[in-house]
Amino acid sequence: MTEMQHAAPQSPLPPYRDDDGNEITAGGKWLAGLLIIFFTLFSAICLIAHWPDRIPGPKENTTSLYVNKWFHVRLVDSIIDIAHLQKQMVNTPLDTAKKDTTGKDTMVVQMAADAAFTVIQGRTIYYKGNESGLIHINTLFLLLVGIAGFLGNMIHIATSFTTFIGAGKFRKSWILWYVVKPFTAAALAIAIYFVFRGGFLNMSDDSSNINIYGLMTISLLSGLFTDRATLKLKEIFDVVFRTNPKEERPDKLTNGVPKITGVSADPLEAGKPVLITLTGEKLNEGNINITIENIPVDNPERKSDSISFNYTLPEALKQKEHVTLSAKPDKATTATTFQLKIQQEVLPETGE
């Protein structure tokens, strides 16, 4: 009876892979590409559509309100109460409101109508709607910052996706990352905006003193380089809330490196494929070099708690009692080794 080293779990079906090694179908590639193009263009259009015509100066006596209309976000310099104008027109004396034989309004009525419906007069914009059609400059900045962070991360996602597809290393376990990342980048850009407005990076809290082009640049870069932006926020937090290192928890969580705890495999036989499974933690993170007798193992199936691959013992090694399996993560200082037993041939008994 064949001797078992460990009870090997039943191997699940391998994931789909195309000819290049990507875990995505051709239709999935096209769908993902179209979604990336759509959300990139949509965020860019939203940014352009909400771009204000100008920022009020620090000494301007304005309302800090904008007309909230796509592609026509204009600063409101003065608000005209249309109800008051309509009342004024109703109270206009009838003899002055008579129309002449040509059907044109009298001068008084025409002036009232011009005042009620003139939109732009020089550089002054007259707004005649209600407050629901207005947006405050602070709200407008928050909206632009979030959109810019989203757009910056879409650029990063487009680059990352096409790079991994081209290299044949796309894995379906990263799909959720591609879906969630732009929204977290938008929130991160808003968080960095609050840090700026809070004075941690020496920016005035007056909206009129903000350089909108510099603000959009920082927001785009925050979305494009979310990891670096997060580290920058961590530096600020460490400075503001500095603690004594001696008071830190001794058992705090760390990312660490992949940890390999065991191996499971049947005894090896020459010319017969055998499933070998490494078990541990975080085994799908980083690069792990796996070798058997210094020969690299190609294309293992990696999960968070296991690494599986089929191995066929060469004829040249079948006389040995065991072979050495070595697994070393890139960040580890030493390799983890295991001895894999080789099934020995049973010689037939001979009589005396």
The 8 nearest C-alpha neighbors of each residue, nearest first, counted from 0:
[[1, 2, 3, 345, 342, 266, 343, 344],
 [0, 2, 3, 266, 342, 265, 4, 343],
 [1, 3, 0, 4, 266, 265, 342, 5],
 [2, 4, 265, 5, 266, 1, 6, 264],
 [5, 3, 265, 264, 266, 2, 6, 263],
 [6, 4, 263, 3, 7, 264, 265, 262],
 [5, 7, 8, 263, 3, 4, 264, 265],
 [6, 8, 263, 264, 5, 9, 265, 276],
 [9, 7, 10, 6, 263, 276, 11, 264],
 [8, 10, 11, 7, 274, 6, 12, 276],
 [9, 11, 8, 12, 274, 307, 13, 7],
 [12, 10, 13, 9, 14, 8, 307, 300],
 [11, 13, 14, 10, 15, 9, 300, 307],
 [12, 14, 11, 15, 300, 10, 16, 307],
 [15, 13, 16, 12, 22, 300, 171, 11],
 [14, 16, 22, 13, 17, 23, 24, 21],
 [17, 15, 22, 21, 20, 14, 23, 18],
 [18, 16, 20, 19, 21, 22, 24, 15],
 [17, 19, 20, 16, 21, 167, 22, 24],
 [20, 18, 167, 17, 21, 16, 166, 168],
 [19, 21, 167, 16, 17, 18, 168, 22],
 [22, 20, 169, 167, 16, 17, 168, 23],
 [21, 23, 16, 170, 15, 171, 169, 20],
 [24, 22, 21, 27, 16, 28, 25, 171],
 [23, 25, 27, 26, 28, 17, 22, 16],
 [24, 26, 28, 27, 29, 23, 17, 30],
 [27, 25, 29, 24, 28, 30, 23, 31],
 [26, 28, 24, 30, 25, 29, 23, 31],
 [29, 27, 25, 31, 26, 30, 32, 24],
 [28, 30, 32, 26, 27, 31, 33, 25],
 [31, 29, 27, 33, 32, 28, 26, 34],
 [32, 30, 34, 28, 29, 33, 27, 35],
 [31, 33, 29, 35, 30, 34, 28, 36],
 [32, 34, 36, 30, 35, 31, 37, 29],
 [35, 33, 37, 31, 36, 32, 38, 30],
 [34, 36, 32, 33, 38, 37, 39, 31],
 [35, 37, 33, 39, 34, 38, 40, 32],
 [38, 36, 34, 40, 39, 35, 41, 33],
 [37, 39, 41, 35, 40, 36, 42, 34],
 [40, 38, 36, 42, 37, 41, 153, 35],
 [39, 41, 43, 37, 38, 42, 44, 36],
 [42, 40, 38, 44, 43, 39, 37, 45],
 [41, 43, 45, 39, 44, 40, 150, 38],
 [42, 44, 40, 46, 41, 45, 39, 47],
 [45, 43, 47, 41, 46, 42, 48, 40],
 [46, 44, 48, 42, 43, 47, 41, 49],
 [45, 47, 43, 44, 49, 48, 42, 146],
 [46, 48, 44, 50, 45, 49, 43, 70],
 [47, 49, 70, 69, 45, 46, 50, 44],
 [50, 48, 46, 47, 69, 72, 70, 45],
 [49, 51, 47, 48, 46, 72, 52, 70],
 [52, 50, 72, 53, 73, 49, 54, 74],
 [51, 53, 73, 72, 50, 74, 54, 71],
 [54, 52, 51, 55, 74, 73, 50, 56],
 [53, 55, 207, 56, 51, 52, 74, 211],
 [56, 54, 207, 59, 53, 57, 63, 61],
 [55, 57, 59, 58, 207, 54, 208, 60],
 [56, 58, 207, 59, 208, 55, 205, 60],
 [59, 57, 56, 60, 55, 207, 61, 208],
 [60, 58, 56, 61, 57, 55, 207, 62],
 [59, 61, 58, 62, 76, 55, 57, 56],
 [62, 60, 76, 63, 59, 77, 55, 75],
 [61, 63, 64, 76, 75, 60, 77, 74],
 [64, 62, 136, 61, 135, 65, 55, 74],
 [65, 63, 135, 62, 134, 75, 136, 74],
 [66, 64, 74, 73, 134, 75, 133, 67],
 [65, 67, 133, 72, 73, 68, 132, 134],
 [68, 66, 133, 132, 134, 72, 65, 69],
 [69, 67, 71, 72, 66, 70, 132, 49],
 [68, 70, 48, 71, 49, 72, 67, 45],
 [69, 71, 48, 72, 49, 68, 47, 50],
 [72, 70, 68, 69, 73, 66, 48, 67],
 [73, 71, 51, 66, 68, 67, 65, 70],
 [74, 72, 65, 52, 66, 51, 71, 75],
 [73, 75, 65, 64, 76, 66, 53, 52],
 [74, 76, 65, 124, 77, 64, 73, 126],
 [77, 75, 61, 124, 123, 74, 62, 125],
 [78, 76, 75, 125, 79, 124, 126, 62],
 [79, 77, 126, 125, 80, 127, 75, 76],
 [78, 80, 127, 81, 126, 125, 77, 115],
 [81, 79, 83, 82, 127, 78, 84, 128],
 [80, 82, 84, 83, 127, 79, 85, 115],
 [83, 81, 85, 80, 84, 86, 87, 79],
 [84, 82, 86, 81, 80, 85, 87, 79],
 [85, 83, 87, 81, 86, 82, 88, 115],
 [84, 86, 88, 82, 87, 83, 81, 89],
 [87, 85, 89, 83, 84, 88, 82, 90],
 [88, 86, 84, 90, 85, 89, 83, 91],
 [87, 89, 85, 91, 86, 90, 84, 111],
 [90, 88, 86, 87, 91, 85, 92, 84],
 [91, 89, 87, 88, 92, 86, 93, 85],
 [90, 92, 88, 89, 93, 87, 96, 95],
 [93, 91, 95, 94, 90, 96, 89, 88],
 [92, 94, 96, 95, 97, 91, 90, 89],
 [93, 95, 96, 92, 97, 91, 98, 105],
 [96, 94, 93, 92, 97, 105, 107, 91],
 [97, 95, 93, 94, 105, 108, 98, 92],
 [98, 96, 94, 95, 93, 99, 105, 104],
 [97, 99, 104, 102, 103, 105, 96, 100],
 [98, 100, 101, 102, 103, 97, 104, 105],
 [99, 101, 102, 98, 103, 97, 104, 105],
 [102, 100, 99, 103, 98, 104, 105, 97],
 [101, 103, 100, 99, 98, 104, 97, 105],
 [104, 102, 101, 98, 99, 105, 100, 109],
 [105, 103, 98, 109, 108, 106, 102, 96],
 [104, 106, 108, 107, 96, 98, 109, 95],
 [105, 107, 109, 108, 110, 104, 95, 96],
 [108, 106, 110, 109, 105, 111, 95, 96],
 [107, 109, 111, 110, 105, 106, 96, 104],
 [108, 110, 112, 106, 111, 107, 104, 105],
 [111, 109, 113, 107, 112, 108, 106, 114],
 [112, 110, 108, 114, 109, 113, 115, 107],
 [111, 113, 109, 115, 110, 114, 116, 108],
 [114, 112, 110, 116, 115, 111, 117, 109],
 [115, 113, 111, 112, 117, 116, 110, 84],
 [116, 114, 112, 113, 117, 111, 84, 81],
 [115, 117, 113, 114, 112, 118, 127, 125],
 [116, 118, 113, 114, 119, 115, 120, 125],
 [119, 117, 125, 124, 116, 120, 126, 127],
 [120, 118, 124, 123, 117, 121, 125, 122],
 [119, 121, 123, 122, 124, 118, 117, 125],
 [120, 122, 123, 119, 124, 118, 125, 117],
 [123, 121, 120, 124, 119, 76, 125, 74],
 [124, 122, 120, 121, 76, 119, 125, 77],
 [125, 123, 119, 75, 76, 118, 126, 122],
 [126, 124, 118, 77, 78, 79, 119, 123],
 [125, 127, 78, 79, 128, 124, 75, 77],
 [126, 128, 79, 81, 80, 125, 78, 129],
 [129, 127, 126, 132, 130, 81, 80, 131],
 [128, 130, 131, 132, 127, 133, 126, 80],
 [129, 131, 132, 133, 128, 134, 66, 127],
 [132, 130, 133, 129, 134, 128, 67, 66],
 [131, 133, 130, 67, 129, 66, 128, 134],
 [134, 132, 66, 67, 130, 65, 131, 64],
 [133, 135, 65, 67, 64, 66, 139, 136],
 [136, 134, 64, 138, 137, 63, 139, 65],
 [135, 137, 139, 138, 63, 64, 140, 134],
 [138, 136, 140, 139, 135, 141, 206, 134],
 [139, 137, 141, 135, 140, 136, 142, 134],
 [138, 140, 136, 142, 137, 141, 135, 143],
 [139, 141, 143, 137, 142, 138, 144, 136],
 [142, 140, 138, 144, 139, 143, 145, 137],
 [141, 143, 139, 145, 140, 144, 138, 146],
 [142, 144, 140, 146, 145, 141, 147, 139],
 [143, 145, 147, 141, 142, 146, 218, 140],
 [146, 144, 185, 148, 142, 147, 143, 189],
 [145, 147, 149, 143, 148, 144, 42, 150],
 [148, 146, 150, 219, 144, 149, 145, 218],
 [149, 147, 222, 185, 219, 218, 151, 145],
 [148, 150, 185, 146, 181, 152, 147, 151],
 [151, 149, 147, 153, 152, 148, 42, 39],
 [152, 150, 222, 223, 219, 148, 154, 153],
 [151, 153, 222, 223, 155, 154, 149, 181],
 [152, 154, 156, 150, 155, 151, 39, 157],
 [153, 155, 157, 152, 151, 156, 158, 150],
 [154, 156, 152, 158, 153, 223, 157, 159],
 [157, 155, 153, 159, 158, 154, 160, 152],
 [158, 156, 154, 160, 155, 159, 153, 161],
 [157, 159, 155, 156, 161, 160, 162, 154],
 [160, 158, 156, 162, 157, 161, 155, 163],
 [161, 159, 157, 163, 162, 158, 156, 164],
 [160, 162, 164, 158, 163, 159, 165, 157],
 [163, 161, 159, 165, 160, 164, 158, 166],
 [162, 164, 166, 169, 168, 160, 165, 161],
 [165, 163, 161, 167, 166, 169, 162, 160],
 [164, 166, 162, 163, 167, 161, 168, 19],
 [165, 167, 163, 164, 168, 162, 19, 169],
 [166, 168, 20, 19, 21, 164, 165, 169],
 [169, 167, 163, 166, 21, 164, 20, 170],
 [168, 170, 21, 163, 164, 167, 22, 171],
 [171, 169, 22, 172, 173, 168, 21, 23],
 [170, 172, 173, 174, 22, 169, 23, 21],
 [171, 173, 170, 174, 175, 176, 169, 22],
 [174, 172, 176, 171, 175, 170, 177, 169],
 [175, 173, 177, 176, 171, 172, 178, 170],
 [174, 176, 178, 177, 173, 179, 172, 180],
 [177, 175, 173, 174, 179, 178, 180, 172],
 [176, 178, 174, 175, 180, 179, 173, 156],
 [179, 177, 175, 176, 180, 174, 181, 182],
 [180, 178, 176, 182, 177, 181, 175, 183],
 [179, 181, 183, 182, 177, 176, 178, 184],
 [182, 180, 184, 149, 152, 183, 179, 185],
 [183, 181, 185, 184, 180, 179, 149, 186],
 [182, 184, 186, 180, 185, 181, 187, 179],
 [183, 185, 187, 222, 181, 182, 186, 148],
 [186, 184, 148, 145, 149, 182, 188, 187],
 [185, 187, 183, 189, 184, 188, 190, 182],
 [186, 188, 184, 190, 189, 185, 183, 191],
 [189, 187, 191, 185, 218, 148, 190, 186],
 [188, 190, 192, 186, 187, 191, 145, 144],
 [191, 189, 187, 193, 192, 188, 186, 194],
 [190, 192, 194, 188, 193, 189, 187, 195],
 [191, 193, 189, 195, 190, 194, 196, 188],
 [194, 192, 196, 190, 195, 191, 197, 189],
 [195, 193, 191, 197, 192, 196, 199, 190],
 [196, 194, 192, 193, 200, 197, 198, 202],
 [195, 197, 193, 204, 198, 194, 202, 192],
 [196, 198, 194, 195, 199, 193, 204, 202],
 [197, 199, 201, 202, 196, 200, 195, 203],
 [198, 200, 197, 201, 194, 195, 202, 196],
 [199, 201, 198, 195, 202, 194, 197, 196],
 [202, 200, 198, 199, 203, 195, 196, 197],
 [203, 201, 198, 195, 200, 196, 204, 199],
 [202, 204, 205, 196, 198, 201, 208, 209],
 [203, 205, 196, 206, 202, 197, 198, 208],
 [206, 204, 203, 207, 208, 209, 57, 196],
 [207, 205, 208, 209, 204, 137, 136, 203],
 [206, 208, 57, 205, 56, 209, 55, 54],
 [209, 207, 206, 205, 57, 210, 203, 56],
 [210, 208, 206, 207, 211, 205, 203, 214],
 [211, 209, 213, 212, 214, 208, 207, 54],
 [210, 212, 214, 213, 209, 215, 54, 140],
 [213, 211, 215, 214, 210, 216, 217, 209],
 [214, 212, 216, 210, 211, 215, 217, 209],
 [213, 215, 211, 217, 212, 216, 210, 218],
 [214, 216, 218, 212, 217, 213, 219, 211],
 [217, 215, 213, 219, 214, 218, 220, 212],
 [216, 218, 220, 214, 215, 219, 221, 213],
 [219, 217, 215, 221, 148, 188, 216, 220],
 [220, 218, 151, 148, 147, 216, 222, 221],
 [219, 221, 223, 217, 222, 218, 224, 216],
 [222, 220, 218, 224, 225, 219, 223, 228],
 [221, 223, 148, 152, 151, 184, 219, 225],
 [222, 224, 151, 152, 220, 155, 221, 225],
 [225, 223, 221, 222, 227, 226, 220, 228],
 [224, 226, 228, 222, 221, 227, 223, 229],
 [225, 227, 229, 228, 224, 230, 221, 231],
 [228, 226, 230, 229, 225, 224, 231, 221],
 [227, 229, 231, 225, 230, 226, 221, 224],
 [230, 228, 232, 226, 231, 227, 225, 233],
 [229, 231, 233, 227, 232, 228, 234, 226],
 [232, 230, 228, 234, 233, 229, 227, 235],
 [233, 231, 235, 229, 234, 230, 236, 228],
 [232, 234, 230, 236, 231, 235, 237, 229],
 [235, 233, 237, 231, 232, 236, 230, 238],
 [236, 234, 232, 238, 233, 237, 239, 231],
 [235, 237, 233, 239, 238, 234, 240, 232],
 [238, 236, 234, 241, 240, 235, 239, 233],
 [239, 237, 235, 241, 236, 240, 234, 233],
 [238, 240, 236, 237, 241, 235, 234, 199],
 [241, 239, 237, 238, 236, 242, 235, 234],
 [240, 242, 237, 238, 239, 243, 236, 244],
 [243, 241, 244, 240, 246, 247, 237, 245],
 [242, 244, 245, 246, 241, 247, 240, 248],
 [245, 243, 246, 247, 242, 248, 241, 249],
 [246, 244, 243, 247, 248, 242, 249, 241],
 [247, 245, 244, 243, 248, 242, 249, 241],
 [248, 246, 244, 245, 249, 243, 242, 251],
 [247, 249, 250, 251, 246, 245, 244, 252],
 [248, 250, 251, 247, 246, 245, 252, 244],
 [251, 249, 248, 252, 247, 253, 246, 254],
 [252, 250, 248, 249, 253, 247, 254, 255],
 [251, 253, 250, 254, 255, 248, 249, 247],
 [254, 252, 255, 251, 250, 256, 249, 257],
 [253, 255, 256, 252, 257, 281, 284, 251],
 [256, 254, 253, 257, 258, 330, 252, 281],
 [255, 257, 258, 330, 254, 331, 328, 281],
 [258, 256, 281, 282, 280, 328, 259, 284],
 [257, 259, 280, 279, 256, 260, 281, 282],
 [260, 258, 279, 278, 261, 280, 257, 277],
 [259, 261, 279, 278, 258, 262, 277, 280],
 [262, 260, 278, 277, 259, 279, 263, 337],
 [261, 263, 277, 276, 278, 264, 275, 337],
 [262, 264, 276, 5, 7, 275, 277, 6],
 [265, 263, 275, 7, 274, 5, 4, 266],
 [264, 266, 3, 4, 267, 273, 5, 263],
 [267, 265, 341, 342, 340, 3, 4, 264],
 [266, 268, 341, 342, 265, 340, 312, 273],
 [269, 267, 271, 342, 312, 341, 270, 266],
 [268, 270, 312, 314, 271, 313, 317, 311],
 [269, 271, 311, 312, 268, 313, 272, 314],
 [270, 272, 311, 268, 269, 273, 312, 267],
 [273, 271, 311, 310, 309, 270, 274, 312],
 [272, 274, 310, 309, 311, 275, 271, 267],
 [273, 275, 309, 308, 264, 310, 276, 272],
 [276, 274, 264, 308, 307, 263, 309, 273],
 [277, 275, 307, 263, 306, 262, 278, 264],
 [276, 278, 262, 306, 305, 261, 307, 263],
 [279, 277, 305, 261, 304, 260, 259, 262],
 [280, 278, 259, 260, 304, 258, 305, 282],
 [279, 281, 304, 258, 282, 257, 303, 259],
 [282, 280, 257, 303, 283, 284, 304, 258],
 [281, 283, 303, 257, 280, 284, 304, 302],
 [282, 284, 303, 302, 301, 281, 285, 304],
 [285, 283, 282, 281, 257, 286, 303, 256],
 [284, 286, 287, 283, 329, 328, 257, 282],
 [285, 287, 329, 328, 288, 284, 283, 327],
 [288, 286, 328, 327, 329, 289, 326, 285],
 [287, 289, 327, 326, 328, 286, 290, 295],
 [290, 288, 326, 296, 325, 295, 287, 327],
 [289, 291, 295, 294, 293, 325, 296, 324],
 [292, 290, 324, 294, 293, 323, 325, 295],
 [291, 293, 323, 294, 322, 290, 324, 325],
 [294, 292, 290, 291, 295, 325, 324, 323],
 [293, 295, 290, 291, 292, 296, 289, 324],
 [296, 294, 290, 289, 297, 293, 291, 288],
 [295, 297, 290, 289, 294, 298, 299, 291],
 [296, 298, 299, 295, 289, 308, 290, 288],
 [299, 297, 300, 296, 308, 301, 20, 307],
 [298, 300, 308, 307, 297, 301, 306, 296],
 [301, 299, 307, 306, 308, 298, 302, 13],
 [302, 300, 306, 283, 299, 305, 282, 307],
 [303, 301, 283, 305, 304, 306, 282, 300],
 [302, 304, 281, 283, 282, 305, 280, 301],
 [305, 303, 280, 279, 302, 278, 282, 281],
 [306, 304, 278, 302, 277, 303, 279, 301],
 [305, 307, 301, 277, 276, 300, 302, 299],
 [308, 306, 276, 300, 275, 299, 277, 305],
 [307, 309, 299, 275, 274, 300, 310, 276],
 [310, 308, 274, 273, 272, 275, 311, 307],
 [311, 309, 272, 273, 312, 274, 308, 275],
 [310, 312, 272, 271, 270, 273, 313, 269],
 [311, 313, 269, 270, 268, 267, 310, 314],
 [314, 312, 315, 316, 269, 311, 270, 317],
 [313, 315, 269, 317, 316, 312, 270, 318],
 [314, 316, 313, 317, 318, 312, 269, 319],
 [317, 315, 314, 318, 313, 319, 312, 269],
 [316, 318, 314, 319, 269, 315, 313, 341],
 [319, 317, 316, 320, 315, 343, 341, 314],
 [318, 320, 317, 321, 316, 341, 322, 343],
 [321, 319, 341, 340, 318, 322, 343, 342],
 [322, 320, 340, 341, 339, 319, 338, 323],
 [321, 323, 339, 338, 292, 324, 340, 291],
 [324, 322, 338, 292, 291, 337, 339, 325],
 [323, 325, 291, 337, 336, 290, 338, 292],
 [324, 326, 336, 290, 289, 335, 334, 291],
 [327, 325, 289, 335, 334, 288, 336, 287],
 [326, 328, 334, 288, 287, 335, 331, 329],
 [329, 327, 287, 331, 330, 286, 288, 257],
 [328, 330, 331, 286, 287, 327, 285, 288],
 [331, 329, 328, 256, 332, 327, 285, 257],
 [332, 330, 328, 329, 333, 327, 256, 334],
 [331, 333, 330, 334, 329, 327, 328, 335],
 [334, 332, 331, 327, 335, 328, 326, 330],
 [333, 335, 327, 326, 325, 336, 332, 331],
 [334, 336, 326, 325, 327, 333, 337, 259],
 [337, 335, 325, 324, 334, 326, 323, 338],
 [338, 336, 324, 323, 339, 325, 335, 262],
 [337, 339, 323, 322, 321, 324, 340, 336],
 [340, 338, 321, 322, 323, 337, 341, 324],
 [339, 341, 321, 266, 320, 267, 338, 342],
 [340, 342, 267, 321, 266, 320, 343, 268],
 [343, 341, 266, 267, 268, 340, 344, 320],
 [344, 342, 341, 345, 320, 318, 317, 268],
 [343, 345, 346, 342, 318, 317, 268, 341],
 [346, 344, 343, 347, 348, 342, 0, 1],
 [345, 347, 344, 348, 349, 343, 342, 350],
 [348, 346, 345, 349, 344, 350, 343, 351],
 [347, 349, 346, 350, 345, 351, 344, 343],
 [350, 348, 347, 351, 346, 345, 344, 343],
 [349, 351, 348, 347, 346, 345, 344, 343],
 [350, 349, 348, 347, 346, 345, 344, 343]]
